[in-house]
């Protein structure tokens, strides 16, 4: 009889899902949407910073080339 009880306890513990954390579909959709928005914001900020840095470099090259051209005259 004790073996049957132990077997039943083992079976119940295998199928026990009370320890699992359930996430509602709306919550999961919110997490995914927030992740996508945050990713897009990071990409836009990175692009703007890189464009600004590139533009400053190009402007500095133009000034440098103008100074060299003026010195040759």
C-alpha positions, 0 to 999 in steps of 0.5 A, spaced: 500 500 500 505 504 501 508 503 494 502 505 491 501 512 495 509 513 493 507 512 486 501 516 486 505 522 489 511 521 484 505 521 478 502 528 481 509 531 482 510 530 475 504 533 472 504 539 478 504 545 474 502 550 480 510 552 480 510 554 473 509 562 472 503 564 467 504 570 462 498 572 459 498 573 452 496 581 452 502 581 457 507 578 452 504 582 446 506 588 450 513 586 452 514 584 445 512 591 442 516 595 447 522 591 445 521 593 438 519 600 440 526 600 444 530 597 438 527 602 433 529 608 438 536 605 439 537 604 431 535 611 430 539 614 435 545 610 433 544 613 426 543 620 428 549 620 432 553 617 426 550 621 421 552 627 425 559 625 426 560 623 419 557 630 417 562 634 422 568 630 419 566 632 412 565 639 414 572 639 417 575 636 411 572 642 407 575 647 411 582 644 411 582 643 404 579 651 403 585 653 408 590 649 403 587 652 397 588 659 400 595 658 402 597 656 395 595 663 392 
